Amino acid sequence: MKLPVAAIIGRPNVGKSTLFNRLLKKRSAIVDDQPGVTRDSKMEKLVWNGVAFSLMDTGGFLPNTDDIFLTAIKEQVERAVAETDLLIFLTDAKEGVTPIDEEIARIVRRSGKENILVVNKVDSQLVEPAVYDFYALGLIEPLAISAMNGRSTGDLLDLIVQHLPEKVESKEEVEPVHLTIIGKPNVGKSSFVNRLLGEKKVLVTEIPGTTRDSIDSHFRSFGYNFVLIDTAGLRKRAKIDNRIEYYSTVRTMQSIDRSDVTIVLINAQDGLGHQDMAVVSNAVSRNKGVVLVVNKWDLIAKDTKTMQTTEKELRLSLKNLDYIPIIMISCKTNLRVHQVIHVALSVYQERKKRISTSELNDRLGPVLRDKPPLVKDSKPVKVHYLTQVKANPPVFALFTNRPQVIAPNYKRFIEKRIREQFGFLGVPLTIAVRKK
C-alpha cells in the first residue's frame, strides 16, 4: 500500500530544502542562499519511531508571478497540496509574516488537509517572540524550529507522525525497478517522464538545465512497480560554472548508482556525440543495464531506410557496446514512449538472469576447446570451464591454468559467445579469469 505523504510547502528561501535534508539526515536536496534553487518536487522515504512515510520537498511558492520558472513551480506546489496527506507550511521568523504567507495560509485552509505551521530560523530563545506574529495566519499553533542547527526538529517529526493517516505497507511488496534517465541538458528527459506519468510531474521549459535535482516518480506498468529517476542534465566539466550545477552533476552520478537500468536519452538531430558516449560508458562501468533512447525522432526527415541506417550508425559508434538496445521515440507525439519501459523491463530481467554451469559448458565448451587463447610462448594454455558466479549484475569466471596470459580481446571473444547463446540484452558482462 502507498505510504502517506507529508509535503513541505512555503515561499522561496524559507529553508524548505534545509529542513528536508535535516529530517532525512543527508544532503538530498540542493541547498543554496539563492532563492528558487529547488525547482522540482522531490520525495524520499523516511521512518520515525517505527512509522514510515514519504517526505516531499517542493519549489518555493509565489502565488502571482510572470516568471516562467516560478509559474511552473506554483503549478507543482498546487498539485502537491492536492496529492499530499499532510502539509508542513514553513515560514521564516526573521522576515515575519508576509503577504505571500497569508496567501499560502488561505490555500492551506481551503484544502481541508491536515497541516502543521512551522516557523523556521528560530535559532535561539532570543528569536522566539517573533513566533507569536504567525498566529495571525489562522492555522494551528505554530512550532518554532531551526532547520539549520536541528532545534526542535525531533518535535516536528513527532507532530508529523501524529497527523498522518494510518497506512500500512504491504509485507508482500516487491522491490520496484529503478530506472535512471540521464543525458545532456534539454534532450527531453522531463518531457519523457511527464509522458509516462500523464501529468506535468517534472518542470518543463525550453531553457536548458531546468531540472537541477534528481527527482523520483513512482508508477506501475506491465505488472511491475517502477521508480523513475529524472536527473539534471550532464554537462562537460568545463561548463559546470557554479556550485548548484556541480551538486546536480554529482547527484546525477549517485542516481546512476541507484538504478537497475539507465536510460540514456539523446537528441536525434545531434546523434551520439563524445559526451553521450561518456555517459553510456559511465553507466556501463557501473554495471548498470542500459537502453539508448533517441528522442525528437519527429524532427528527422525519413524514408523507408532512415531508421535502419540511423541504428547502424549508432551501433558503429557504440563499438563493443553494440548489445545496447536502441529505440527511436518522440515525446512530442508520444511515439514509442511506453515501449521504452517495456524494453527497460526486459533489460532488468536479463540483468537478473543466471545460467547454470552445466548449460554454459554444454554450449560453450566446444568453442573454448576449438579456439583457445593465442599466446606468444609455446607453453600450453588450457581453458577448463566457465561458470556464472553472480547475477544482478552478471559475473562469469573462466578457469584456466595460465590466467596471466588471457588478454582482454579473448575475454571479449568469450563475452560475444555468451551473448550469442544466452542474450543478456543491454547488460554489461564481467569476465573474471581464475587459475586452476
C-alpha positions in Angstrom: 0.0 0.0 0.0 1.2 3.5 -0.8 2.9 5.4 2.1 1.3 8.6 3.4 2.9 11.7 2.1 3.9 14.9 4.0 4.8 17.8 1.8 6.9 20.9 2.9 5.5 24.0 1.3 6.3 27.7 1.6 7.5 30.7 -0.2 11.1 30.8 -1.6 14.2 30.8 0.6 12.4 30.0 3.9 14.6 26.8 4.3 12.5 24.0 2.9 15.4 22.1 1.4 17.5 22.6 4.5 14.6 21.2 6.6 14.2 18.3 4.1 17.8 17.4 4.4 17.8 17.8 8.2 14.8 15.4 8.6 16.4 12.9 6.2 19.8 13.3 7.9 21.5 13.5 4.5 22.1 16.1 1.7 19.4 15.0 -0.6 18.1 18.4 -1.9 20.4 21.1 -3.2 20.6 24.0 -0.7 21.9 27.5 -1.6 21.1 31.0 -0.5 19.9 31.9 -3.9 16.0 31.9 -3.9 14.3 29.4 -6.1 17.1 26.8 -6.2 14.6 24.0 -5.6 12.7 23.8 -8.9 11.1 20.3 -8.8 9.2 18.4 -6.2 11.4 15.8 -4.6 10.3 12.8 -2.4 12.1 10.4 -0.1 11.0 7.7 2.3 11.5 8.4 6.0 10.9 6.3 9.1 10.4 7.9 12.5 9.5 5.9 15.7 8.6 2.9 13.5 6.2 4.9 11.3 7.1 5.1 7.6 6.0 7.9 5.3 7.1 9.9 2.2 8.5 13.4 2.7 8.2 15.8 -0.2 10.3 18.9 -0.8 8.6 21.5 -3.1 9.7 24.5 -5.0 9.2 28.0 -3.4 5.6 29.1 -3.8 4.8 32.6 -5.3 1.0 32.9 -5.9 1.1 35.6 -8.7 4.1 35.8 -10.9 5.0 36.0 -14.6 8.4 34.3 -14.2 8.5 31.1 -16.2 10.1 29.0 -13.5 8.1 30.4 -10.6 4.8 29.9 -12.6 5.7 26.2 -13.2 6.7 25.8 -9.5 3.4 27.2 -8.5 1.6 24.5 -10.5 3.7 21.8 -8.9 3.0 23.1 -5.3 -0.7 23.3 -6.0 -0.5 19.7 -7.2 1.4 18.7 -4.1 -1.4 20.3 -2.0 -3.9 18.2 -3.9 -2.0 14.9 -3.6 -0.5 15.0 -0.1 -1.9 13.8 3.2 -0.2 16.4 5.4 1.0 19.9 4.6 4.0 21.3 6.5 3.8 25.0 6.0 7.2 26.5 6.5 7.7 30.2 7.3 10.6 32.5 8.3 10.8 34.0 11.8 13.4 36.6 10.7 11.3 38.0 7.9 7.9 37.7 9.7 4.5 37.2 8.2 4.4 38.3 4.5 1.5 38.7 2.1 2.7 35.5 0.3 2.5 33.6 3.7 -1.1 34.9 4.1 -2.0 33.7 0.6 -0.5 30.3 1.2 -2.3 30.1 4.5 -5.6 30.7 2.7 -4.8 27.8 0.2 -4.0 25.5 3.1 -7.2 26.3 4.9 -9.3 25.8 1.7 -7.6 22.5 1.1 -9.0 21.0 4.2 -5.8 18.9 4.6 -4.1 18.1 7.9 -1.4 20.8 8.4 1.4 21.9 10.6 2.5 25.5 10.7 6.3 25.7 11.3 8.3 28.9 11.9 11.9 28.3 10.8 15.1 30.2 11.7 14.4 30.3 15.4 18.0 29.6 16.2 17.8 30.7 19.8 15.3 31.8 22.5 16.0 35.4 21.6 14.1 34.9 18.3 11.1 33.1 19.9 8.9 36.3 20.4 8.7 36.6 16.7 6.7 33.4 16.5 3.6 35.0 18.1 3.1 37.0 14.9 2.3 33.8 13.0 -0.9 33.1 15.0 -2.5 35.7 12.6 -2.4 33.2 9.8 -5.3 31.4 11.5 -3.8 27.9 11.5 -2.9 25.6 14.3 -0.3 26.6 17.0 3.0 27.4 15.2 6.0 25.2 16.0 9.3 27.1 16.3 12.3 25.3 14.9 15.8 25.8 13.3 16.4 23.6 10.3 20.0 24.8 10.2 21.0 23.6 13.7 18.3 21.0 14.3 16.5 22.8 17.1 13.1 21.1 17.7 13.1 19.1 14.5 12.5 16.0 16.6 9.4 17.6 17.9 8.3 18.3 14.3 8.8 14.7 13.4 6.6 13.6 16.4 3.9 16.0 15.1 4.1 14.7 11.6 3.6 11.1 12.7 0.6 12.2 14.9 -1.1 13.9 12.0 -0.5 11.3 9.3 -3.3 8.9 8.4 -2.8 5.3 9.4 -1.5 3.3 6.4 0.4 0.0 6.5 3.0 -1.1 3.9 2.3 -4.4 2.3 4.6 -7.1 3.6 4.5 -8.7 0.2 5.5 -5.6 -1.7 8.2 -6.4 -4.3 11.2 -4.1 -4.6 10.5 -1.7 -7.5 12.6 -1.5 -10.7 14.7 1.7 -10.5 15.2 3.5 -13.8 17.5 6.5 -14.1 17.2 8.9 -17.0 20.4 10.6 -18.0 21.5 12.8 -20.9 22.7 16.2 -21.9 20.6 19.3 -20.9 17.4 19.8 -22.9 17.2 16.5 -24.7 13.7 15.9 -23.3 14.2 14.0 -20.0 11.5 15.7 -18.1 9.1 15.6 -21.1 9.7 11.8 -21.2 8.8 11.5 -17.6 5.7 13.6 -18.0 4.6 11.5 -21.0 5.0 8.3 -18.9 3.1 9.7 -15.9 0.5 11.5 -17.9 1.0 14.8 -16.0 3.4 17.6 -15.5 5.2 15.9 -12.7 8.6 17.5 -13.6 9.2 21.1 -14.6 9.5 21.5 -18.4 10.6 24.7 -20.1 12.6 25.5 -23.2 15.6 26.6 -21.2 18.4 24.0 -20.9 19.2 22.9 -17.4 15.7 23.3 -15.9 15.9 20.1 -13.8 18.5 20.6 -11.0 17.7 17.8 -8.6 17.2 14.1 -9.2 13.5 13.5 -9.0 11.8 10.2 -8.1 8.5 9.4 -9.6 6.6 6.1 -8.9 4.3 4.3 -11.3 3.1 0.9 -12.3 3.4 -0.7 -15.8 3.4 -4.2 -17.2 2.6 -5.6 -13.8 5.7 -4.1 -12.2 6.3 -1.1 -9.9 8.9 1.4 -11.2 10.8 4.3 -9.6 11.7 6.7 -12.4 14.7 9.0 -11.5 14.8 12.1 -13.7 18.2 13.7 -13.3 19.8 17.1 -14.0 21.5 17.2 -17.5 25.0 16.0 -17.5 27.5 18.7 -18.6 31.1 18.8 -19.5 33.2 19.7 -16.5 34.3 23.0 -18.1 30.7 24.1 -18.3 29.9 23.4 -14.6 30.2 27.1 -13.7 28.6 27.3 -10.3 28.2 25.2 -7.2 24.5 24.4 -7.8 25.2 22.8 -11.2 28.2 21.0 -9.6 25.9 19.4 -6.9 23.4 18.4 -9.6 26.1 16.6 -11.6 27.3 14.8 -8.5 23.7 13.9 -7.8 23.3 12.5 -11.3 26.2 10.1 -10.8 24.6 9.0 -7.5 21.3 8.4 -9.3 23.1 6.1 -11.8 24.4 4.1 -8.8 20.8 3.8 -7.5 19.5 2.4 -10.8 18.9 -1.1 -12.1 18.6 0.2 -15.7 19.9 3.5 -17.0 18.0 5.1 -19.9 20.4 7.3 -21.9 18.5 10.0 -23.8 20.0 11.7 -26.9 18.8 14.2 -29.4 18.0 12.6 -32.9 19.3 15.8 -34.6 22.6 15.7 -32.7 23.4 12.0 -32.9 25.7 10.2 -30.4 28.4 12.6 -29.5 31.6 12.2 -27.4 29.8 13.4 -24.3 26.9 10.9 -24.9 29.4 8.1 -25.3 31.0 9.1 -22.0 27.6 8.9 -20.3 26.9 5.5 -21.8 30.4 4.3 -20.7 29.8 5.7 -17.2 26.7 3.6 -16.8 28.4 0.5 -18.2 31.4 0.9 -15.9 28.9 0.8 -13.0 27.5 -2.5 -14.4 24.0 -1.0 -15.0 21.6 -2.1 -17.7 21.5 0.4 -20.5 18.9 1.5 -23.0 19.8 4.1 -25.6 16.7 6.3 -26.5 16.8 8.7 -29.5 14.3 11.5 -28.8 12.8 14.1 -31.2 12.5 11.5 -34.0 9.6 13.5 -35.3 12.1 16.2 -36.4 14.0 13.9 -38.7 13.3 13.7 -42.5 12.6 10.0 -43.2 12.4 7.4 -45.9 12.0 3.6 -45.7 15.6 3.1 -44.6 16.1 6.0 -42.2 15.6 4.1 -39.0 17.8 1.1 -40.2 20.5 3.5 -41.3 20.5 5.5 -38.1 20.6 2.4 -35.9 23.5 1.1 -37.9 25.4 4.3 -37.5 24.7 4.4 -33.8 25.9 0.8 -33.3 29.2 1.6 -35.1 29.6 4.5 -32.6 28.9 2.1 -29.7 31.6 -0.3 -30.9 32.0 -3.1 -28.3 28.8 -1.8 -26.6 26.6 -2.9 -29.5 24.5 -5.1 -27.3 22.7 -2.0 -26.0 19.1 -1.7 -27.4 18.2 1.4 -29.3 14.7 3.0 -29.6 13.7 6.0 -31.6 10.9 8.0 -29.9 9.2 11.3 -29.9 8.0 12.7 -26.6 6.1 15.4 -28.5 4.0 13.0 -30.5 4.1 10.1 -27.8 5.7 7.8 -30.4 7.0 4.6 -28.8 7.5 6.3 -25.4 5.9 3.5 -23.4 7.9 0.9 -25.4 11.0 2.2 -23.7 9.7 0.9 -20.4 8.9 -2.5 -21.9 12.5 -2.7 -23.2 13.9 -1.5 -19.9 12.0 -4.2 -18.1 13.5 -6.8 -20.4 17.0 -5.5 -19.7 16.2 -5.6 -15.9 15.1 -9.2 -16.2 18.2 -10.1 -18.3 20.4 -8.5 -15.6 19.0 -10.9 -13.0 19.4 -14.0 -15.3 21.5 -16.9 -14.1 22.9 -19.6 -16.3 23.8 -23.0 -14.8 27.4 -24.2 -15.1 26.4 -27.3 -17.0 24.4 -25.4 -19.6 27.2 -22.8 -20.1 29.8 -25.5 -20.7 27.5 -27.7 -22.9 27.0 -24.8 -25.2 30.4 -23.0 -25.0 32.7 -26.0 -24.2 33.3 -26.8 -27.9 34.1 -23.2 -28.7 36.6 -23.0 -25.8 38.3 -26.2 -26.9 38.4 -25.2 -30.6 39.6 -21.7 -30.1 42.0 -21.4 -27.2 43.7 -18.1 -26.4 46.7 -17.2 -28.5 49.9 -16.7 -26.6 53.4 -15.6 -27.6 55.3 -18.5 -26.0 55.0 -22.3 -26.6 53.6 -23.2 -23.2 50.1 -24.7 -23.5 47.0 -22.9 -22.2 44.1 -25.0 -21.1 40.7 -23.5 -20.6 39.0 -25.8 -18.1 35.4 -24.4 -17.8 33.2 -21.3 -17.4 30.8 -20.6 -14.6 28.5 -17.7 -13.6 29.4 -16.7 -10.1 26.9 -13.8 -9.7 23.7 -12.3 -11.1 22.4 -8.8 -10.9 24.9 -7.8 -12.4 26.1 -10.9 -14.1 29.7 -12.0 -13.4 31.4 -15.0 -15.1 34.6 -16.8 -14.1 36.8 -18.5 -16.7 39.1 -21.1 -15.1 42.5 -21.8 -16.8 45.9 -23.0 -16.0 47.5 -19.7 -17.0 45.2 -16.7 -16.2 48.0 -14.2 -16.5 48.2 -14.7 -20.3 44.5 -14.2 -21.0 44.3 -11.0 -23.0 41.3 -8.6 -23.0 40.4 -9.5 -26.6 39.9 -13.1 -25.6 37.6 -12.1 -22.8 35.6 -10.0 -25.3 35.5 -13.1 -27.5 34.1 -15.2 -24.6 31.5 -12.4 -23.9 30.3 -12.4 -27.5 29.9 -16.1 -27.5 27.9 -15.9 -24.2 25.6 -13.2 -25.8 25.1 -15.3 -28.9 23.8 -18.2 -26.8 22.1 -16.5 -23.9 21.2 -12.9 -24.8 21.8 -10.5 -21.9 20.3 -7.6 -23.9 21.6 -4.3 -22.6 23.5 -5.8 -19.8 27.3 -5.4 -19.2 29.0 -8.7 -18.5 32.1 -9.1 -16.3 34.5 -11.9 -17.2 37.0 -12.8 -14.4 39.8 -15.2 -15.0 40.8 -17.7 -12.3 43.6 -20.2 -12.0 43.0 -23.9 -11.8 
